[in-house]
Amino acid sequence: MGTSIGAMLSIAVLLFLLYLWMRRMRTLENTNLYRTPFLRQHKPVSSQKELEEDLLKYLYTHTEGISVADYSTFYAIPPAKVDAALNALALRQFVVPPSFQLTVSGNRAAENLLRRHRLYETYLCERTGIPPSEWHSIAERMEHVLDDSAAENLARTLGYPQTDPHGDPIWQRKEQTENVSKQRLSDATELGWYEVVQLGDKNKALYEMLDRLGFYPGAKIQLTGSLPTSVTVHFDGELFSLERELAEQVYIGQPTTPPPAGLVRLSALPLGVEAVVFGIAGTCHGANRRRLQDLGFVEGSAVSVDLESPLGNPTAYLIRGTTIALRSDQARHIQVLKK
């Protein structure tokens, strides 16, 4: 009897220790999930430092100054903390009271933060499988953790990208600035072809919707109509009616030349029609993009529909003498020119 009780106690202790170990591993997993491999050492970031840096970015985009009351209400931060952070920035000569507009040094510091943010978004895009809608919030945290050395190492590893996945510029030196002429698609009045230069990523749901529709920086879209409630555009052989709220998240440049005639997405290519690959859209990133290229979907390759499944998905395509089956959500990333 004593032996049985002892055995049961031993099992109970082992199960409890196993529970503690699993809980600890889960905590470590959550802590390390978005930790950058480019940091030599991960140091805790003070909330005061984060607030000061967030204020720098805010003042960079709000050149008219800041209302402490409005800022504290919107971000749920006590006004005393905002005042203390602004005074600390003033002592470092990053802002000039009482308007708290940025000085030259403050402007550079803000651009440095934006550079870290955009570099890390590019890293998440190119080297991870994390969904695009998550990039901004993760980079919002990591911009406070990366130091100058780590940011430069990250830029070097990524090949010094010029823009982030949303089309925002990534400056190679903190002194550089780049002003791109752009306007919201919802504000455009002249019909015609435009190039998408940036997608707003602050609203996660709206950015996710634009990504699903296939919009990306560099895409050429044709504005065909503008109504009080919606905007109509032609893009990659498809017609889209975007609600105003969604069109406000698409930034376009100056009018541009149209893409080649006959450009469609591979998912829309009919059976019996031959085409050549024009490219892979900017909505396809990292490993998924490389996989499609490895399968032969590179510019100039002849492609046609080889076999359609009874349910319409997936579809088998003939490319370079090989039959490749792709789901429609994969084929949508591939742009082709119909012969």
Backbone hydrogen bonds in HBPLUS format (Angstrom, degrees):
<---DONOR---> <-ACCEPTOR-->    atom                        ^
c    i                          cat <-CA-CA->   ^        H-A-AA   ^      H-
h    n   atom  resd res      DA  || num        DHA   H-A  angle D-A-AA Bond
n    s   type  num  typ     dist DA aas  dist angle  dist       angle   num
A0005-ILE N   A0001-MET O   3.05 MM   4  6.41 160.8  2.09 152.6 157.1     1
A0006-GLY N   A0002-GLY O   2.97 MM   4  6.15 158.5  2.02 145.7 151.9     2
A0007-ALA N   A0003-THR O   2.89 MM   4  6.13 152.3  1.97 145.9 153.6     3
A0008-MET N   A0004-SER O   2.91 MM   4  6.17 158.1  1.96 149.3 155.2     4
A0009-LEU N   A0005-ILE O   2.89 MM   4  6.13 155.5  1.95 148.4 155.3     5
A0010-SER N   A0006-GLY O   2.93 MM   4  6.15 154.0  2.00 143.5 150.8     6
A0011-ILE N   A0007-ALA O   2.94 MM   4  6.22 157.8  1.99 149.0 154.6     7
A0012-ALA N   A0008-MET O   2.89 MM   4  6.13 157.5  1.94 146.9 153.3     8
A0013-VAL N   A0009-LEU O   2.88 MM   4  6.14 157.2  1.94 149.9 155.6     9
A0014-LEU N   A0010-SER O   2.93 MM   4  6.18 159.7  1.97 148.4 154.2    10
A0015-LEU N   A0011-ILE O   2.86 MM   4  6.12 157.5  1.91 150.8 157.1    11
A0016-PHE N   A0012-ALA O   2.97 MM   4  6.17 154.9  2.03 144.9 151.8    12
A0017-LEU N   A0013-VAL O   2.88 MM   4  6.15 159.4  1.92 151.4 157.0    13
A0018-LEU N   A0014-LEU O   2.85 MM   4  6.06 151.1  1.93 144.7 153.3    14
A0019-TYR N   A0015-LEU O   2.90 MM   4  6.16 152.2  1.98 144.4 151.9    15
A0020-LEU N   A0016-PHE O   2.97 MM   4  6.30 158.3  2.02 149.4 154.5    16
A0021-TRP N   A0017-LEU O   2.93 MM   4  6.15 155.6  1.99 146.5 153.2    17
A0022-MET N   A0018-LEU O   2.93 MM   4  6.16 162.5  1.96 152.5 156.5    18
A0023-ARG N   A0019-TYR O   2.95 MM   4  6.15 156.7  2.01 148.6 155.3    19
A0024-ARG N   A0020-LEU O   2.94 MM   4  6.13 153.3  2.02 143.6 151.0    20
A0025-MET N   A0021-TRP O   2.92 MM   4  6.19 157.1  1.98 150.4 156.3    21
A0026-ARG N   A0022-MET O   2.96 MM   4  6.13 152.6  2.04 144.7 152.0    22
A0027-THR N   A0023-ARG O   3.05 MM   4  6.28 152.6  2.13 143.2 150.3    23
A0028-LEU N   A0024-ARG O   2.97 MM   4  6.25 158.5  2.02 148.9 154.7    24
A0029-GLU N   A0025-MET O   2.85 MM   4  6.03 153.0  1.92 144.9 152.6    25
A0030-ASN N   A0026-ARG O   3.03 MM   4  6.27 160.6  2.07 146.8 151.0    26
A0031-THR N   A0027-THR O   2.95 MM   4  6.16 150.6  2.04 144.7 153.5    27
A0032-ASN N   A0028-LEU O   2.87 MM   4  5.99 153.8  1.94 149.7 155.8    28
A0033-LEU N   A0029-GLU O   2.98 MM   4  5.73 117.4  2.38 141.1 154.1    29
A0035-ARG N   A0032-ASN O   3.17 MM   3  4.99 166.2  2.19 103.4 107.6    30
A0050-GLU N   A0046-SER O   3.08 MM   4  6.40 162.1  2.11 150.7 155.6    31
A0051-LEU N   A0047-SER O   2.91 MM   4  6.06 157.5  1.96 145.4 151.5    32
A0052-GLU N   A0048-GLN O   2.99 MM   4  6.23 159.7  2.04 148.9 154.1    33
A0053-GLU N   A0049-LYS O   2.99 MM   4  6.24 161.9  2.02 152.1 156.9    34
A0054-ASP N   A0050-GLU O   2.81 MM   4  6.01 153.8  1.87 149.3 157.3    35
A0055-LEU N   A0051-LEU O   2.91 MM   4  6.10 151.0  2.00 146.4 154.1    36
A0056-LEU N   A0052-GLU O   3.02 MM   4  6.34 146.4  2.14 142.0 151.1    37
A0057-LYS N   A0053-GLU O   3.15 MM   4  6.49 159.2  2.20 148.5 152.2    38
A0058-TYR N   A0054-ASP O   2.95 MM   4  6.19 154.5  2.02 144.2 152.0    39
A0059-LEU N   A0055-LEU O   2.88 MM   4  6.05 164.8  1.90 153.4 156.4    40
A0060-TYR N   A0056-LEU O   3.00 MM   4  6.14 135.7  2.20 139.1 151.4    41
A0061-THR N   A0057-LYS O   3.28 MM   4  6.59 145.0  2.41 144.8 151.3    42
A0062-HIS N   A0058-TYR O   2.84 MM   4  5.96 132.1  2.08 142.8 157.8    43
A0065-GLY N   A0062-HIS O   3.11 MM   3  5.95 170.3  2.12 124.9 127.4    44
A0071-TYR N   A0067-SER O   2.88 MM   4  6.09 169.3  1.89 162.0 165.3    45
A0072-SER N   A0068-VAL O   2.90 MM   4  5.95 168.8  1.91 151.6 154.9    46
A0073-THR N   A0069-ALA O   3.02 MM   4  6.11 152.4  2.09 143.5 151.2    47
A0074-PHE N   A0070-ASP O   2.93 MM   4  6.06 166.1  1.95 151.8 155.7    48
A0075-TYR N   A0071-TYR O   2.99 MM   4  6.08 167.1  2.01 154.8 158.1    49
A0076-ALA N   A0072-SER O   2.89 MM   4  5.35 107.2  2.43 128.4 140.9    50
A0077-ILE N   A0072-SER O   2.96 MM   5  4.63 146.7  2.07 126.2 135.7    51
A0081-LYS N   A0078-PRO O   2.96 MM   3  5.46 129.5  2.22 112.7 125.0    52
A0082-VAL N   A0078-PRO O   3.28 MM   4  6.70 155.0  2.34 150.2 157.4    53
A0083-ASP N   A0079-PRO O   2.86 MM   4  6.11 164.4  1.89 156.6 160.7    54
A0084-ALA N   A0080-ALA O   2.97 MM   4  6.14 156.5  2.03 141.9 148.3    55
A0085-ALA N   A0081-LYS O   2.97 MM   4  6.18 156.0  2.03 146.3 152.4    56
A0086-LEU N   A0082-VAL O   2.95 MM   4  6.18 159.4  1.99 152.5 158.0    57
A0087-ASN N   A0083-ASP O   2.94 MM   4  6.16 157.5  1.99 150.0 156.1    58
A0088-ALA N   A0084-ALA O   2.99 MM   4  6.18 147.4  2.10 140.4 149.4    59
A0089-LEU N   A0085-ALA O   3.00 MM   4  6.30 150.3  2.09 144.6 152.3    60
A0090-ALA N   A0086-LEU O   2.93 MM   4  6.21 146.7  2.04 142.7 152.4    61
A0091-LEU N   A0087-ASN O   2.97 MM   4  6.25 149.8  2.06 144.6 151.9    62
A0092-ARG N   A0088-ALA O   3.19 MM   4  6.47 139.8  2.36 137.6 147.7    63
A0094-PHE N   A0089-LEU O   2.91 MM   5  5.28 171.9  1.91 158.3 155.6    64
A0093-GLN N   A0090-ALA O   2.95 MM   3  4.83 154.7  2.01 101.4 108.3    65
A0103-THR N   A0094-PHE O   2.95 MM   9  5.33 161.1  1.99 128.4 129.9    66
A0096-VAL N   A0101-GLN O   2.97 MM   5  5.59 144.9  2.09 146.3 157.0    67
A0100-PHE N   A0096-VAL O   2.76 MM   4  4.69 130.7  2.00 130.1 134.8    68
A0107-ASN N   A0103-THR O   2.84 MM   4  6.02 152.2  1.91 148.3 155.8    69
A0108-ARG N   A0104-VAL O   3.08 MM   4  6.37 154.6  2.15 146.1 152.0    70
A0109-ALA N   A0105-SER O   2.97 MM   4  6.22 155.1  2.03 146.2 153.5    71
A0110-ALA N   A0106-GLY O   2.95 MM   4  6.15 154.1  2.01 146.8 153.3    72
A0111-GLU N   A0107-ASN O   3.02 MM   4  6.26 157.5  2.07 145.3 151.4    73
A0112-ASN N   A0108-ARG O   2.88 MM   4  6.09 145.7  2.00 144.1 153.8    74
A0113-LEU N   A0109-ALA O   3.12 MM   4  6.43 150.1  2.21 142.5 149.3    75
A0114-LEU N   A0110-ALA O   2.99 MM   4  6.32 160.1  2.03 150.1 155.6    76
A0115-ARG N   A0111-GLU O   2.84 MM   4  6.01 148.7  1.94 142.8 151.7    77
A0116-ARG N   A0112-ASN O   3.09 MM   4  6.39 156.9  2.15 145.6 150.3    78
A0117-HIS N   A0113-LEU O   2.99 MM   4  6.27 163.4  2.02 152.1 156.8    79
A0118-ARG N   A0114-LEU O   2.92 MM   4  6.10 166.8  1.93 152.3 155.3    80
A0119-LEU N   A0115-ARG O   2.89 MM   4  5.99 154.4  1.95 148.5 156.1    81
A0120-TYR N   A0116-ARG O   2.96 MM   4  6.15 158.1  2.01 148.9 154.4    82
A0121-GLU N   A0117-HIS O   2.99 MM   4  6.29 151.1  2.07 146.5 154.9    83
A0122-THR N   A0118-ARG O   3.02 MM   4  6.19 152.7  2.10 140.5 147.6    84
A0123-TYR N   A0119-LEU O   2.92 MM   4  6.26 150.4  2.01 144.6 153.1    85
A0124-LEU N   A0120-TYR O   2.93 MM   4  6.20 161.1  1.96 149.8 153.8    86
A0125-CYS N   A0121-GLU O   2.93 MM   4  6.14 149.3  2.03 143.5 152.3    87
A0126-GLU N   A0122-THR O   2.88 MM   4  6.05 165.7  1.90 155.2 158.0    88
A0127-ARG N   A0123-TYR O   2.84 MM   4  5.59 160.9  1.88 153.4 158.1    89
A0134-GLU N   A0131-PRO O   2.94 MM   3  5.63 162.7  1.97 123.4 129.1    90
A0135-TRP N   A0132-PRO O   3.21 MM   3  5.39 150.8  2.30 106.0 114.0    91
A0138-ILE N   A0134-GLU O   3.22 MM   4  6.38 160.4  2.27 157.8 163.5    92
A0139-ALA N   A0135-TRP O   2.92 MM   4  6.06 168.1  1.93 157.4 161.1    93
A0140-GLU N   A0136-HIS O   2.86 MM   4  6.04 141.9  2.00 146.8 157.9    94
A0141-ARG N   A0138-ILE O   3.04 MM   3  5.42 134.7  2.25 104.5 116.0    95
A0142-MET N   A0138-ILE O   3.03 MM   4  6.36 162.0  2.06 149.9 155.5    96
A0143-GLU N   A0139-ALA O   2.94 MM   4  5.83 147.2  2.04 148.7 152.6    97
A0144-HIS N   A0141-ARG O   3.30 MM   3  5.92 150.9  2.39 111.9 118.8    98
A0145-VAL N   A0142-MET O   2.95 MM   3  5.00 146.2  2.06 102.5 113.2    99
A0146-LEU N   A0142-MET O   3.04 MM   4  6.22 164.2  2.07 169.7 169.0   100
A0151-ALA N   A0147-ASP O   2.91 MM   4  6.12 159.6  1.95 157.0 163.4   101
A0152-GLU N   A0148-ASP O   2.96 MM   4  6.15 156.4  2.02 147.5 153.4   102
A0153-ASN N   A0149-SER O   2.97 MM   4  6.18 153.8  2.04 145.6 153.2   103
A0154-LEU N   A0150-ALA O   2.88 MM   4  6.09 152.9  1.95 145.9 153.4   104
A0155-ALA N   A0151-ALA O   2.90 MM   4  6.15 156.9  1.95 146.3 152.5   105
A0156-ARG N   A0152-GLU O   2.94 MM   4  6.15 157.0  2.00 146.0 152.0   106
A0157-THR N   A0153-ASN O   2.99 MM   4  6.19 157.6  2.04 145.5 151.5   107
A0158-LEU N   A0154-LEU O   3.03 MM   4  6.24 148.2  2.14 146.7 154.9   108
A0160-TYR N   A0155-ALA O   2.72 MM   5  4.85 167.6  1.74 155.9 151.9   109
A0159-GLY N   A0156-ARG O   3.12 MM   3  5.11 156.5  2.18 101.3 108.4   110
A0170-ILE N   A0162-GLN O   2.75 MM   8  5.21 163.7  1.77 137.0 134.1   111
A0164-ASP N   A0168-ASP O   2.84 MM   4  5.46 151.8  1.92 151.7 160.7   112
A0167-GLY N   A0164-ASP O   2.94 MM   3  5.35 163.3  1.97 118.7 124.3   113
A0199-LEU N   A0166-HIS O   2.95 MM  33  5.21 139.8  2.11 137.3 147.8   114
A0176-GLN N   A0173-ARG O   3.00 MM   3  5.53 151.5  2.09 115.2 123.2   115
A0183-GLN N   A0252-ILE O   2.93 MM  69  5.52 146.8  2.04 149.8 160.6   116
A0252-ILE N   A0183-GLN O   2.78 MM  69  5.52 161.5  1.81 166.4 165.7   117
A0187-ASP N   A0184-ARG O   2.93 MM   3  5.28 149.0  2.02 108.3 117.9   118
A0185-LEU N   A0250-VAL O   2.73 MM  65  5.53 156.5  1.78 170.4 167.8   119
A0188-ALA N   A0185-LEU O   3.27 MM   3  5.35 152.1  2.35 102.1 110.0   120
A0192-GLY N   A0223-LEU O   3.13 MM  31  5.24 151.0  2.22 131.8 140.6   121
A0223-LEU N   A0192-GLY O   2.73 MM  31  5.24 155.3  1.79 162.3 153.6   122
A0256-THR N   A0193-TRP O   2.91 MM  63  5.55 160.9  1.95 131.4 137.1   123
A0194-TYR N   A0221-ILE O   2.83 MM  27  5.52 161.5  1.86 163.9 169.9   124
A0221-ILE N   A0194-TYR O   2.87 MM  27  5.52 159.2  1.91 162.7 167.9   125
A0253-GLY N   A0195-GLU O   3.03 MM  58  5.72 153.7  2.10 155.7 163.5   126
A0196-VAL N   A0219-ALA O   2.80 MM  23  5.36 167.9  1.81 162.9 166.4   127
A0218-GLY N   A0196-VAL O   2.64 MM  22  5.30 166.3  1.65 150.9 154.3   128
A0197-VAL N   A0251-TYR O   2.88 MM  54  5.79 157.1  1.93 143.0 150.6   129
A0198-GLN N   A0251-TYR O   3.39 MM  53  5.06 153.7  2.46 136.2 132.0   130
A0251-TYR N   A0198-GLN O   2.91 MM  53  5.06 168.4  1.92 162.9 159.3   131
A0200-GLY N   A0249-GLN O   2.71 MM  49  4.64 167.7  1.73 142.7 146.8   132
A0207-TYR N   A0203-ASN O   2.97 MM   4  6.17 163.8  2.00 159.1 164.3   133
A0208-GLU N   A0204-LYS O   2.92 MM   4  6.02 157.3  1.97 148.2 154.8   134
A0209-MET N   A0205-ALA O   3.08 MM   4  6.31 149.0  2.18 140.9 148.7   135
A0210-LEU N   A0206-LEU O   3.04 MM   4  6.34 160.6  2.07 150.9 155.2   136
A0211-ASP N   A0207-TYR O   2.94 MM   4  6.18 156.2  2.00 150.1 156.9   137
A0212-ARG N   A0208-GLU O   3.00 MM   4  6.26 152.8  2.08 143.6 150.7   138
A0213-LEU N   A0209-MET O   3.00 MM   4  6.27 149.4  2.09 146.9 155.4   139
A0214-GLY N   A0210-LEU O   3.09 MM   4  6.33 122.8  2.43 135.6 149.9   140
A0215-PHE N   A0210-LEU O   3.06 MM   5  5.53 155.7  2.12 157.8 152.9   141
A0214-GLY N   A0211-ASP O   3.12 MM   3  5.10 140.4  2.28  95.3 106.8   142
A0219-ALA N   A0216-TYR O   3.11 MM   3  5.73 162.6  2.14 140.3 142.0   143
A0222-GLN N   A0234-HIS O   2.84 MM  12  4.89 164.8  1.87 147.9 152.5   144
A0234-HIS N   A0222-GLN O   2.77 MM  12  4.89 152.0  1.85 137.5 146.8   145
A0224-THR N   A0232-THR O   2.89 MM   8  5.56 159.6  1.93 144.8 150.5   146
A0225-GLY N   A0232-THR O   3.32 MM   7  4.87 140.1  2.49 139.3 131.8   147
A0232-THR N   A0225-GLY O   2.84 MM   7  4.87 171.0  1.85 138.6 141.8   148
A0227-LEU N   A0230-SER O   2.78 MM   3  5.14 167.3  1.79 167.2 168.1   149
A0244-ARG N   A0229-THR O   3.13 MM  15  5.60 149.8  2.22 132.6 128.9   150
A0231-VAL N   A0242-LEU O   2.74 MM  11  5.14 153.0  1.81 147.3 156.7   151
A0242-LEU N   A0231-VAL O   2.72 MM  11  5.14 160.5  1.75 165.9 159.7   152
A0233-VAL N   A0240-PHE O   2.86 MM   7  5.33 160.1  1.90 154.0 160.7   153
A0240-PHE N   A0233-VAL O   2.80 MM   7  5.33 170.4  1.81 166.8 169.9   154
A0235-PHE N   A0238-GLU O   2.76 MM   3  5.29 166.3  1.78 157.8 162.5   155
A0238-GLU N   A0235-PHE O   2.99 MM   3  5.29 156.9  2.04 111.8 119.3   156
A0246-LEU N   A0243-GLU O   2.89 MM   3  5.35 126.3  2.18 110.6 124.6   157
A0247-ALA N   A0243-GLU O   2.90 MM   4  6.20 159.9  1.94 155.9 162.7   158
A0248-GLU N   A0244-ARG O   2.93 MM   4  6.09 138.2  2.11 148.7 158.3   159
A0249-GLN N   A0246-LEU O   3.04 MM   3  5.53 155.6  2.10 111.7 119.1   160
A0250-VAL N   A0247-ALA O   3.21 MM   3  5.39 165.0  2.23 107.5 112.0   161
A0338-LYS N   A0262-GLY O   3.10 MM  76  5.24 167.8  2.12 134.0 134.7   162
A0264-VAL N   A0336-VAL O   2.94 MM  72  5.58 164.4  1.97 162.6 167.7   163
A0336-VAL N   A0264-VAL O   2.85 MM  72  5.58 170.9  1.86 166.8 170.0   164
A0268-ALA N   A0265-ARG O   2.84 MM   3  5.47 156.6  1.89 119.0 126.5   165
A0266-LEU N   A0334-ILE O   2.81 MM  68  5.50 157.4  1.86 162.7 164.8   166
A0269-LEU N   A0266-LEU O   3.09 MM   3  5.17 166.2  2.10 109.6 113.8   167
A0273-VAL N   A0270-PRO O   3.38 MM   3  5.80 158.2  2.43 130.4 128.9   168
A0339-LYS N   A0274-GLU O   2.97 MM  65  5.82 176.3  1.97 146.7 146.0   169
A0275-ALA N   A0303-VAL O   3.00 MM  28  5.39 144.9  2.13 159.1 169.1   170
A0303-VAL N   A0275-ALA O   2.79 MM  28  5.39 165.0  1.81 150.7 150.5   171
A0276-VAL N   A0337-LEU O   3.02 MM  61  5.37 149.8  2.11 137.5 145.1   172
A0337-LEU N   A0276-VAL O   2.82 MM  61  5.37 160.7  1.85 156.0 161.4   173
A0277-VAL N   A0301-SER O   2.84 MM  24  5.33 155.8  1.90 143.9 150.9   174
A0300-GLY N   A0277-VAL O   2.81 MM  23  5.23 166.6  1.83 149.6 147.8   175
A0278-PHE N   A0335-GLN O   2.71 MM  57  5.34 162.7  1.74 139.7 143.6   176
A0279-GLY N   A0335-GLN O   3.26 MM  56  5.31 153.4  2.33 139.3 136.6   177
A0335-GLN N   A0279-GLY O   2.81 MM  56  5.31 165.9  1.83 161.2 164.2   178
A0281-ALA N   A0333-HIS O   2.71 MM  52  5.18 167.7  1.72 167.6 166.9   179
A0284-CYS N   A0281-ALA O   3.17 MM   3  6.01 171.6  2.18 123.8 126.1   180
A0289-ARG N   A0285-HIS O   3.29 MM   4  5.14 156.1  2.35 110.6 114.1   181
A0290-ARG N   A0286-GLY O   3.10 MM   4  6.44 162.9  2.13 153.6 158.6   182
A0291-ARG N   A0287-ALA O   2.88 MM   4  6.03 151.2  1.97 146.9 155.0   183
A0292-LEU N   A0288-ASN O   3.19 MM   4  6.43 160.7  2.23 145.2 148.8   184
A0293-GLN N   A0289-ARG O   3.09 MM   4  6.39 157.8  2.14 148.9 155.3   185
A0294-ASP N   A0290-ARG O   2.85 MM   4  6.07 154.0  1.92 148.0 155.4   186
A0295-LEU N   A0291-ARG O   2.98 MM   4  6.25 137.3  2.17 143.0 154.5   187
A0297-PHE N   A0292-LEU O   3.11 MM   5  5.66 156.3  2.17 156.8 149.8   188
A0296-GLY N   A0293-GLN O   3.02 MM   3  5.25 157.6  2.07 106.1 113.1   189
A0298-VAL N   A0296-GLY O   2.89 MM   2  5.60 132.5  2.12 106.8  92.4   190
A0301-SER N   A0298-VAL O   3.14 MM   3  5.93 164.4  2.16 149.7 150.4   191
A0304-SER N   A0318-LEU O   3.22 MM  14  5.41 142.2  2.37 135.8 146.4   192
A0318-LEU N   A0304-SER O   2.81 MM  14  5.41 159.9  1.85 156.3 162.8   193
A0306-ASP N   A0316-ALA O   2.72 MM  10  5.34 152.1  1.79 139.0 145.9   194
A0307-LEU N   A0316-ALA O   3.12 MM   9  4.96 159.1  2.17 132.8 132.5   195
A0316-ALA N   A0307-LEU O   2.83 MM   9  4.96 166.2  1.85 164.3 162.8   196
A0312-GLY N   A0309-SER O   2.84 MM   3  4.97 154.4  1.90 109.4 118.0   197
A0315-THR N   A0326-LEU O   2.99 MM  11  5.62 164.3  2.02 155.1 153.0   198
A0326-LEU N   A0315-THR O   2.95 MM  11  5.62 164.3  1.98 156.0 155.0   199
A0317-TYR N   A0324-ILE O   2.72 MM   7  5.20 170.3  1.73 144.1 146.0   200
A0324-ILE N   A0317-TYR O   2.76 MM   7  5.20 164.3  1.79 154.3 157.7   201
A0319-ILE N   A0322-THR O   2.87 MM   3  5.37 169.7  1.88 156.3 156.8   202
A0322-THR N   A0319-ILE O   3.00 MM   3  5.37 159.1  2.04 113.2 120.0   203
A0330-GLN N   A0327-ARG O   3.02 MM   3  5.27 140.3  2.18 104.1 115.6   204
A0331-ALA N   A0327-ARG O   2.93 MM   4  6.25 165.2  1.96 158.4 162.7   205
A0332-ARG N   A0328-SER O   2.99 MM   4  6.03 138.8  2.17 144.1 152.9   206
A0333-HIS N   A0330-GLN O   3.14 MM   3  5.79 155.8  2.20 115.1 121.5   207
A0334-ILE N   A0331-ALA O   3.14 MM   3  5.49 156.5  2.20 110.2 117.0   208
